[in-house]
């Protein structure tokens, strides 16, 4: 495995990553190993996938991908694996890397102590530069709370008030769907 100090070109990263069993994100020439996920993280991703899939199933224009689909950011030299990716309509992929999505509609990240700062900072900055992206959602792992950000019609990113508590619900901007936090956090010890 290449170390975080290894500097690769984007094309060298894509070639190297294709041969790896474990996934690595890529920022400005540097590899970032994706660590193992906690049980709570996996339960949150499972619950979100189930809720979204049950809603989206009959809506053929959407596709939902958990964790293993790489997304190229709108900023050169940045590639990430969001926890959940939603697309609408025709999907566009990087020509030399057909497993690298270029046009997500919605991205969801489950936060952990080790990823929260990157998910809120450099990753969100890179995601905001993706023209197709309309909504970015952060799901806390250590408390029952969901944060959302969306791009308005003028192209500005709007910060939404976090929604907290098992009895409350988070409403997506891009979908006509309300996430009941009690369902999202079912089986998660918070």
C-alpha positions in Angstrom: 0.0 0.0 0.0 1.2 3.5 -0.8 1.8 5.8 2.1 0.0 9.1 2.6 3.3 10.8 1.8 3.4 9.3 -1.7 2.6 11.8 -4.4 0.9 10.6 -7.6 -0.6 12.2 -10.6 -4.4 11.8 -11.0 -3.9 9.2 -13.8 -1.4 7.3 -11.7 -3.8 7.3 -8.8 -6.7 6.0 -10.8 -4.5 3.2 -12.3 -3.0 2.3 -8.9 -6.4 2.4 -7.1 -8.0 0.1 -9.7 -5.6 -2.7 -8.5 -6.2 -2.2 -4.8 -8.5 -4.1 -2.5 -8.9 -1.3 -0.1 -10.1 2.1 -1.2 -8.2 5.4 -1.0 -9.3 8.9 -1.5 -7.1 11.3 -3.3 -6.3 15.0 -2.7 -3.7 17.0 -4.5 -1.4 14.1 -5.3 -1.7 12.4 -1.9 -3.5 9.1 -1.0 -5.8 9.0 2.0 -6.6 5.5 3.2 -10.3 4.9 4.0 -10.2 3.4 7.4 -12.6 0.7 8.6 -16.0 1.9 9.6 -17.6 1.4 13.0 -20.7 -0.7 13.6 -22.7 2.5 14.2 -21.4 4.0 10.9 -22.4 0.8 9.0 -25.8 0.8 10.7 -26.4 4.4 9.7 -25.4 3.7 6.1 -27.6 0.6 6.1 -30.6 2.5 7.5 -30.2 5.4 5.1 -29.8 3.1 2.2 -33.0 1.2 3.1 -35.1 4.3 3.7 -33.9 6.0 0.5 -34.2 2.8 -1.6 -37.7 2.2 -0.4 -38.6 5.7 -1.4 -36.7 5.8 -4.7 -37.4 2.2 -5.9 -40.4 3.1 -8.2 -38.7 6.3 -9.4 -36.6 5.1 -12.3 -34.8 8.4 -12.9 -32.8 8.0 -9.7 -29.9 5.7 -8.7 -28.5 5.2 -5.2 -25.0 4.0 -4.5 -23.6 3.2 -1.1 -19.9 3.8 -0.3 -18.0 2.2 -3.1 -18.6 4.7 -6.0 -15.8 7.2 -6.4 -16.8 10.8 -7.2 -14.5 13.3 -8.9 -14.8 16.6 -7.3 -15.3 19.8 -9.2 -11.8 20.8 -8.2 -9.0 19.0 -10.1 -7.0 16.4 -8.3 -9.6 15.4 -5.7 -11.4 12.0 -5.7 -13.7 10.8 -2.9 -15.9 7.9 -1.9 -19.0 9.4 -0.2 -21.0 7.1 2.0 -24.1 7.5 -0.2 -24.4 9.0 -3.7 -27.7 9.8 -5.5 -27.9 10.5 -9.2 -30.7 11.6 -11.3 -31.0 10.9 -15.0 -28.1 10.1 -17.2 -24.9 9.4 -15.3 -21.6 10.7 -16.6 -18.3 9.0 -15.8 -14.7 9.9 -16.2 -13.5 8.7 -19.6 -10.5 6.8 -18.4 -12.1 5.6 -15.2 -15.6 4.3 -15.7 -16.1 3.8 -12.0 -15.6 7.6 -11.3 -18.9 9.6 -11.3 -18.9 13.2 -12.4 -22.5 14.2 -11.8 -24.0 13.4 -8.4 -27.2 15.1 -7.3 -26.9 14.4 -3.6 -24.1 13.2 -1.4 -24.3 11.9 2.2 -21.4 11.5 4.6 -21.7 9.8 8.0 -19.4 11.7 10.3 -16.9 10.2 12.7 -14.3 11.8 15.0 -11.6 11.1 12.4 -13.5 12.4 9.3 -15.8 15.2 10.5 -13.3 18.0 9.9 -12.5 16.8 6.4 -16.1 16.2 5.6 -17.1 19.7 6.7 -14.0 21.4 5.3 -11.9 20.3 2.3 -14.4 17.7 1.0 -17.3 20.1 1.2 -15.3 22.7 -0.6 -14.4 20.2 -3.4 -18.0 18.9 -3.6 -19.5 22.4 -3.9 -17.5 22.8 -7.2 -19.5 19.9 -8.8 -22.0 21.7 -11.0 -24.6 18.9 -10.7 -24.5 18.7 -6.9 -27.6 20.2 -5.3 -27.5 18.8 -1.7 -24.9 17.7 0.8 -26.0 15.9 4.0 -23.9 15.1 7.1 -25.2 12.5 9.5 -23.7 12.5 13.0 -22.6 9.2 14.4 -22.1 10.3 18.1 -25.5 12.1 18.4 -28.9 12.0 16.8 -28.4 14.9 14.4 -28.4 15.6 10.6 -27.0 18.7 9.0 -27.8 19.8 5.4 -26.5 22.2 2.8 -28.1 22.9 -0.5 -27.5 24.9 -3.7 -30.2 27.5 -4.4 -31.4 28.5 -7.8 -28.8 31.4 -7.8 -26.0 28.8 -7.3 -25.3 29.8 -3.7 -24.9 27.2 -1.0 -27.3 27.6 1.9 -26.6 26.2 5.4 -29.6 24.6 7.0 -30.3 24.4 10.7 -29.3 21.0 12.0 -32.1 18.6 12.9 -31.7 16.7 16.2 -33.6 14.3 18.3 -35.3 10.9 17.6 -38.8 12.5 17.3 -37.8 15.0 14.6 -37.4 14.7 10.8 -35.0 16.0 8.2 -36.5 17.1 4.9 -34.4 16.8 1.8 -34.4 19.7 -0.6 -33.8 17.6 -3.7 -36.3 14.9 -2.9 -39.9 15.0 -1.6 -38.8 12.9 1.4 -38.7 13.4 5.1 -36.2 11.3 7.1 -37.5 10.4 10.5 -34.4 10.5 12.7 -35.8 7.7 14.9 -35.7 5.4 11.8 -32.3 6.7 10.6 -30.8 6.0 14.1 -32.6 2.7 14.7 -30.1 0.3 16.3 -27.5 3.0 16.8 -26.5 3.6 20.4 -26.9 7.4 20.7 
